[in-house]
């Protein structure tokens, strides 16, 4: 449908609403917020809007990011456009009319106050149809366990930006696996690597959120 293609373009280029003057070729056009409202008024299902509009756009910007054709600021404005659209879809998820793919528990590990990477992952995962429970920054192991105790069938994302705080991941991963060995724990952050992830018992390392969504879908 043409409107869903227009919506995916708004997500890809980060046009949140009509007033947002970016990108140049879409100035004056409806943005993600308006197009989502119009699509709903035309009877297009929230599921189709999510999968054929929002997710298509996020996948495109994700591919550009993973190949070096887009950068963190591009991801951020795309994610903001997706958020603007999701505001219209939230009531359908809350009512159960639209279904989440699953639940992700995410947080920046103890001692680390950086949240840009975590926030990007959160926005991309929500745009991919996941419910994300964001525990914030400087999250101690106990808080992860406390939330796992009341959240069924979820995956966990751990973030760290410092070489000192990434070491705190090991205890958190160990205790999560001790709590329930079947829980998938994924890690990310600038100083990390796949080798480090395997060493501390995590299930996998991802350098960018697009790689994560491709892996779990």
N, C-alpha and C positions, 0 to 999 in steps of 0.2 A: 504494500500500500504506500502511496506517495507520502502521506503524512508521517508514517513510521520511518521512511527513508530520510525525510527532513529532520525528524527528531534525532535519528542516529547521527546525522551531520552536526547538529547542535551539540550533542554530547562529545563527538570527536574533536570539535574545535572550541568547545568550552563556552558556548553561548547560553547563558543561564536564562535570560529573559529578553524581551524586546528592547529594553532600555540599555542593555549592556552593549557597548560599542566595540565589540570584538567577536569574531574576526572581521576584517574590512569587508569581505564579500557578503557578509550576512547582516551588516549594519542596517537597522530599520525593519528587519524581518522578525517574525515571532521567534522566541527562544524556546528552550526546553520546557519551561513552566507552561507557557501558553499552549504549545503544541500538545503537551500531555493532557491538559484540560480539554482541548478540542477533540482529541482522539477519544477520550472517555465519553464526551457528549455525543460522539458519532456511534457509540456502542461498541467500540473496539475493546476487547477484554484487557484487564490489567496485566494478565499473563503475556499476551501478545505485545503489549506496550513495553513490558520489561524485556522480553526475550528478543523481539524483532526491532526494537528501537534503542532502548538504553544499553543493553548488553552488546548489541552490534557496534554501537559507537565506542563503548569502552574497550571492546576487543581491538578496534582499529587503532585507537591511541596507544593501547598496550603493545601492539605489534610495532608501532613506530618507536616507542620507547625502548623496546628490547633490541631494536636494530640501530639505535643511535640517531634516529630521525626526529625524536621528540625528547623532551627533558622534564625534570621534576615540575617546573612551573606549568608546563603543558598538562601534565597529569593532574595537577591541583585544580586548574580551571575546568578541566573536563569533569573531575569529581564533583566540583561545586555545581556544575550544570546538571549532573546526574542527581544531586541532592535536591535541586529545585524541582526536578521532575518527580522524584520519589515522594515529596510532600503530598502530591495529589494521589499517590498510590497507597500511602500508609493505611488509610482507613480500610482498604480492601484486604491488606495483610492482617490487620487487627481483627477484622470480622471473620477471617478464615476463608474468604472468597478466593483470595490468592494465596498460594502456598510457598513458603520458603524452602530452598533446597536443603537447608540444614542450619545449624547454629555454630558460630565460631566465638570462642572466648579469646580475647586478645589483650595484651598489655606490654608495656616496656618494663623490663626486669628491675629488681631492687637496685637502688643506687643510681639509676639512670633517669634523667629528667627530659630526655629528648622524645619528641612525639610526632615529628613530621612524617617519618617513614611509617610509623604505626597508623597514623591518620589516613595516609594514602591507601594502605592496605585495607583499612576499614571501609573507606569509601568505594574502593574497587569491588570488594567482596559484597557489599550491600547492592551495588549496581549489578552484580552477577546473581542476585536473588537470594543471598544469605542473610540470616539474622545475625547481627554482630553485637556481642556484649563487650563493651570497651571498659576495661578496668583502669585505664589511665596510665600514669607513669609511676616509677618507683614502686612497682607492685611486688610485694613480698610473696614468697611461696605459699604462705598460709592463706592469703586472699585468693590465689588461684584455686587452692583446694576447697576453700569455703564455697566458691561459686560452682566448682565442679560437682560438689555434693548436692546442689539443687538444680543442676542443668543436665538433662539427659541427652545422650547421643550427640556430643559436640566435639569439635576439633579445637586445638589450642594453637595460638600464634604468639611467639615470644620475640620481642624486638630489643636490640641493644645497639648503641652507636659508639661506645667506648670499649677499648681493649680491656680495661679494668672491669667494667660491669658485665661484659659478655661472659666472664668467668662465673658470674652468679647464675647463669642459665643452667649450669650443670646440676646444682642442687634442686632447682625447680623442676627440671626434666625428670630427675631421679625420683622425686617425691610424687610427681604426677603419675609416672609409670608404676610406682609402688601402690598408689591409690587405685589405678586401673590400667593394666598393661596394654589394653586394647585402644586406649585413647591416642589418637594421632597428634603428635606435637611437631609443629613446623617452626623454624627459626629464620630470622632475617636481620640484616643490619650491615653497615659498611665493613666492619672488620671481620665478619664471619666468613666461613667457607663450608663447602660440603664435607670436607675432612673433619673440621671442628664439630659440625653437627653430628656426624656419626660417632665421633669420639665421646661426646657427652650423652649419647643415647637418644638424641632427637631422631625423628623419622626422616626429615629432609630439610635442606636449606634452599631458600629461594632468594635470588638477587633482586627480583622485582615482583610486584603483585600479579602481573599478567601471567608469569610462569606458574604461579600458585594456582590461579583459576583454571588454567589449562590442565594442570596435573590432577586436580580433584574433580573435574567435570567428566 
